[in-house]
Amino acid sequence: MKKKITIINGPNLNLLGIREIDLYGSENFFDFLEKIKKKKYFSNIEIDYYQNNCEGKIINKLHNIGFKKSNGIILNAGAYTHTSIGISDAIKTIITPVIEIHISNIYARENFRKKSFISHVCKGTIFGFGLKSYELGILSFCL
């Protein structure tokens, strides 16, 4: 039986490939996602993708899939990582495990990015490996 993993991306991550290329790279997220879906070691995994710039819609999505509609959630909350108690509370409420993902090394950036309001309610955190951070997050659910 296939495992179902849901990737949720927050604000401005719809602009990957054109936004701050020196920091986030030049690859479009949809192209990246199609590549990893074709990898042999992900053949037993169904990957769903959701992106939204609105905090409440991200919370609604967590509520919607967080009660066994997915085997795991990969969440890059973007800037909401550093501001959202609401997303933190939503993760705390659901039963599906969440892995926090960041493309860049948040500790090598501005001071305000060094504080995450969601890390303490996530199963783990992966950051600083570019888009490979998502791949590592998915692999963590395969162990």
C-alpha positions as CSV (number, residue, x, y, z in Angstrom):
1,M,0.0,0.0,0.0
2,K,1.3,3.4,-0.9
3,K,2.1,6.0,1.7
4,K,0.6,9.4,1.2
5,I,2.8,12.4,2.0
6,T,1.4,15.9,1.7
7,I,3.8,18.9,1.0
8,I,2.4,22.2,2.2
9,N,4.2,25.4,1.2
10,G,3.5,28.8,2.7
11,P,3.8,32.4,1.5
12,N,5.9,33.4,-1.5
13,L,7.0,29.8,-2.2
14,N,4.9,29.9,-5.3
15,L,7.7,32.1,-6.6
16,L,10.5,29.6,-6.4
17,G,12.7,29.7,-9.4
18,I,12.2,33.4,-9.9
19,R,12.5,34.8,-6.3
20,E,15.8,35.5,-4.8
21,I,17.6,32.9,-6.9
22,D,20.9,33.3,-5.1
23,L,19.1,32.1,-1.9
24,Y,16.5,29.7,-3.2
25,G,17.9,28.5,-6.5
26,S,16.5,28.8,-10.0
27,E,14.4,25.6,-10.1
28,N,10.6,25.9,-10.2
29,F,9.0,23.9,-7.5
30,F,6.6,22.0,-9.9
31,D,9.6,20.9,-12.0
32,F,11.4,19.7,-8.8
33,L,8.3,17.9,-7.6
34,E,7.9,16.0,-10.9
35,K,11.5,14.9,-10.7
36,I,11.3,13.5,-7.2
37,K,8.0,11.7,-8.0
38,K,9.8,9.8,-10.7
39,K,12.6,8.6,-8.4
40,K,12.5,4.9,-7.9
41,Y,12.8,5.1,-4.1
42,F,9.6,7.1,-4.0
43,S,7.6,4.7,-6.2
44,N,5.6,3.6,-3.1
45,I,4.7,7.1,-2.1
46,E,1.9,9.3,-3.3
47,I,2.9,12.9,-3.0
48,D,0.2,15.6,-2.8
49,Y,1.1,19.3,-3.0
50,Y,-0.6,22.4,-1.7
51,Q,0.7,26.0,-1.6
52,N,-1.1,29.1,-0.2
53,N,0.0,32.6,0.8
54,C,-2.8,32.9,3.4
55,E,-2.2,31.7,7.0
56,G,-5.8,30.7,7.6
57,K,-5.9,28.5,4.5
58,I,-2.8,26.7,5.6
59,I,-4.4,26.1,9.0
60,N,-7.5,24.8,7.2
61,K,-5.4,22.4,5.1
62,L,-3.6,21.1,8.2
63,H,-7.0,20.5,9.8
64,N,-8.4,18.8,6.7
65,I,-5.5,16.3,6.2
66,G,-4.2,16.0,9.8
67,F,-6.4,13.3,10.9
68,K,-5.2,10.3,8.9
69,K,-5.8,11.6,5.4
70,S,-2.1,11.6,5.0
71,N,0.8,9.5,6.5
72,G,3.0,12.6,6.9
73,I,3.1,16.3,6.2
74,I,6.1,18.2,4.9
75,L,5.6,21.9,5.9
76,N,7.5,24.9,4.8
77,A,5.5,27.6,6.5
78,G,7.8,30.3,5.0
79,A,7.7,33.5,6.9
80,Y,4.8,32.2,9.0
81,T,7.4,30.0,10.7
82,H,8.5,33.0,12.6
83,T,5.2,34.6,13.4
84,S,2.3,32.1,13.5
85,I,1.0,30.7,16.8
86,G,-2.1,29.6,14.8
87,I,-0.1,27.2,12.6
88,S,1.8,26.0,15.7
89,D,-1.6,25.3,17.4
90,A,-2.9,23.5,14.3
91,I,0.1,21.2,14.2
92,K,-0.3,20.5,17.9
93,T,-3.9,19.6,17.4
94,I,-3.6,17.1,14.5
95,I,-2.4,13.6,14.7
96,T,-0.4,13.3,11.4
97,P,3.3,13.9,12.0
98,V,4.8,17.1,10.5
99,I,8.3,17.7,9.4
100,E,9.3,21.4,9.2
101,I,11.3,22.2,6.1
102,H,13.3,25.3,5.0
103,I,15.3,25.6,1.8
104,S,17.9,28.0,3.3
105,N,19.8,27.7,6.5
106,I,17.6,29.8,8.8
107,Y,20.5,30.3,11.3
108,A,22.6,31.9,8.6
109,R,20.0,34.6,7.9
110,E,18.4,37.5,9.7
111,N,18.0,37.2,13.5
112,F,14.2,37.1,13.4
113,R,14.4,33.9,11.2
114,K,16.3,32.1,13.9
115,K,13.1,31.7,16.0
116,S,10.5,29.1,14.8
117,F,7.1,28.9,16.4
118,I,6.5,25.5,14.9
119,S,9.7,23.5,15.5
120,H,8.6,22.4,19.0
121,V,5.4,20.8,17.7
122,C,7.0,19.1,14.7
123,K,8.5,15.6,14.5
124,G,11.7,17.1,13.1
125,T,13.2,20.0,11.2
126,I,15.3,19.9,8.0
127,F,16.9,23.1,6.6
128,G,19.7,24.4,4.5
129,F,19.9,21.8,1.8
130,G,18.0,23.7,-0.9
131,L,15.1,21.9,-2.4
132,K,16.7,18.6,-1.3
133,S,15.4,19.5,2.1
134,Y,11.9,18.3,0.9
135,E,13.4,15.1,-0.4
136,L,15.0,14.4,2.9
137,G,11.7,15.1,4.7
138,I,9.9,12.6,2.5
139,L,12.6,10.0,3.1
140,S,12.2,10.5,6.8
141,F,8.7,9.0,6.5
142,C,10.1,6.0,4.7
143,L,12.3,4.9,7.6
